[in-house]
Amino acid sequence: MEKQAKLFKLLNGVNVNKYVDKKQSLSYLKWMEGFRILHNYVEAVEYRVIDSEGYQYFDSPLGIYVKTEVSVWFEGEKITKSFTLPVLDFSNNPMYSTEGKVIRFKKEIDRPIANMFDINSTIQRCYIKTIAMLGLGSYIYSGFEQPETENMIDAKVIDGKQQEQERKNKIWADFNSLLKKNKIEIEEYLTKNKIDKKNKTELMIFCEKTLKNGVK
C-alpha cells in the first residue's frame, strides 16, 4: 500500500493538459497519450479488457457496460486497478445489445442499440479512467484545471525518434567502451572490418554484432 500511495502521489502531480481534448464541454485525456505518458513513470504496463462469456462487454437489463484492468510495476511491486464504464450514446443515454423499448421523459421510445464502434470507444475511455485510478490525469475527472499539488511536474513523453536515437547512442558508447577495454583504436578497427562510419545503419548493425559476439 505504501508504494501504491507513492505512485498515486507521483502520477497525481503530472500535468497532462497538453494532451487533453474536450467533448461537449467535458475534458478528457486521450487514451493513447495516457499510455505513452504512463510508461515513463513505471517499469512496465499490462492492460486487458475483462471479457464476459467471450464478449468484450457485459449485458444487463439497464444497458451494457465494459470493464478494463491496468497493471503497472512500480519499484518492483505490481499495482492493479480496474474500472467499469457504461456504453452511452451521444446524449449520454445507456445503450443496449438488443431491440426493445425504454421510457424517456415519460414517453416510450426505441432504445439505442450499440455496435462494435460504440463498444471500442467505451473501452478506450474506460482504459484512460482506469489509469486515472492510478493517479495519472485524476485531477481532470475531479473538475480541476491542473494538479492540485505543490509537486506538479509536466508530463514526460519520449517519442519514437528520440527513443531510437538514445538506443543508438547507448550502442555506440558501449561499443567504444569495449574497444577501449581491449586497447583498440576505433578508426583502425572499423577500417579493418570495412565499416563506413558515414553509413549509420551499417555502423549500428556492426556495433550490435560486435557487442554480442565480442571483439575479434
N, C-alpha and C positions, 0 to 999 in steps of 0.2 A: 504493500500500500504506500510505503514511503516513496518508492521510485515512481509509482503511478501519479502521486501528488506532485512530485518534482517535474515529471514530464508535462503534466497539465499546466503547471505554472510557467514552464518554458514556452509551450505552444500557445498558451493564452496571451502571451505577451508579443506574439508575432503579428505585425501589421501587414495584412494581405490586401489592403484597399486597392492596390494596383491591379489586382486580379479579380476584382468584384464586378459583377454585372447587375442590372436591375430588370425586373419583370413585374409590370403592373404595380410600380412604386415599391416593390419588395426587393431588398438586396440579397444577393447570394454569391457565394464563392464558386467559380467554375470548377467542375469536378476534376478535370484532368490537371488543372493547375494545383488544386489541393493535393493531389497525389505527388506531383513533382516537388512541391514545397516540403511535404511531409518526409520524403526520402532524405532530405538534407539535415534532418534533426534526429533521426533514429537510425539504428543499424540495419534493419530490414523491415519490409512490409509485406503482409499477406492479406488478401481480401477475398470474400466469396459471397455469392447470393445464396441464401438459405432456401432450399427447394421445398416444395410441398407436393409429394406424390409425382415427382418428375417435372413439375411446372415451376416457373420462376415467380410465382405469385400464390397467395393464399386467398381462398374464396370464403365469403361469409354472407349471411342474409343482408347485411348492411353495406356490402360492397367488397371490392378486392383490395389487397394490400401486399406490399413486398417487405422482405426482411434482408438486411445486409449485415455483414460482420467484417471488422477490420482488426487485424492483429499486428502489433509492432514489437520490435525488440529494442529495449532501451536500457543501456548499461547492463546488458546480459540478461535482462528479465523480459519475459513475454507478457504483454499487456493487451487484452482483447476487449473491444466494445462492439455492441450491436445496436441496431435501430430499426424501427418499424415505421412505414410510411404508407398512407392510403393512396390509391391511384385516383386522381381527380381530373375533371375536365377543365376547360378554360375559365369556367365560372366557379371553380373550386367546389364542385359538387362530386360526390362519390360516383365512381364508375363500376359497372358490373360485367360479369362474364357471359350472362345470358339475358335474353329479352324479357321484358316484364313491365310493370307499371310502378310508379313511385309518386308519392304525394309531395308537391312543391307549392307553397303558398296556397294551401287548401284546394289545390287543383291536381287532378290525376293526369300525369304525362308519361310518355315512354321514357324509361330510364336509359341513361347513356351507356353504350357498350364500349368497352376498352378493346384496343387492338395491340399488337406487339410493340408498336411505336410508343404508345402510352405506357406500357409496362417498362420498356427500356429507359424511357425518360425518367420515370419514377425511380428506377433502380439507381440511376446516376445521381439524382437528388438525395436519395437515401444514403448512398455512399458518402457524400460530402457532409451530411448531417451526422453520420457515424464518426467521421473524422473530427467533427466539431465536439463530439463527446470526449475525444482525447484532448481537446483544448484548442486545436487549430481553427481559427475563424469563429470561435464560440461567441465572441462579442457581437458579431453580426446578427446572430439569432437571438441575442438579448436586447437588440434595439440600439446598440451603441455605434457611433461612427468610427471609433478606433478603440484599441485595447485599453481597458480601464486599469492600467497598472503602471507603476513607475519604472518597470523593467522592459518597456516596449522596445522592440527591435524590428527593423524592416525585414520582410520575407527574403530568404536566401534561396535563389533558384539558379542552378548551374545548367546552362543549355548544352545540347549535344555537342556543338562545335568546341565549346570550352572544355568539356569533359575529355574529348578526343585529343585536344592539344595537351592537356595535363597528362594524359596517358603517355603520349609520345615523349613529353619532357622527362617523365619518370624513366621510360625505357632508355633514353639517351644518357641520363645521369647514371643509371645502374650499369650501362654498357661502359661508360667512361671509367667508373669506379673499378669495374672488373679488369679493364686493361691496365690501369694504374697499379692495381694489386699485383699484376703479373709483369710490371715494368715494361709495358709495350706502348709504343707511340701510336696514337690513334691514326694519324695520317698514313704512317707506314703500314699499319695493319689493314686499313681499308684499301690501300693501293695494292697490297699483296693479294687481297681477295677480290680485286677488280670491282670494288664498290664505289659508285659515283655519289659523293655527298650531295650533289645537286638533285639527284633523284630521290626525293623524300620517301616515297612509298617503298622503293627497293631498299633504302637505308634502314627503315624501321623493321622491315621483314628480316633483314640480315642481323640486326641488333637483337631482335627477339630470339632468333635461332641460336645466336652466339650465347646469350644469357641462359638459354635452355640446355644447350649441349656443352657449354664451357669453351674456353679459348683453346684453339688448336694451332 
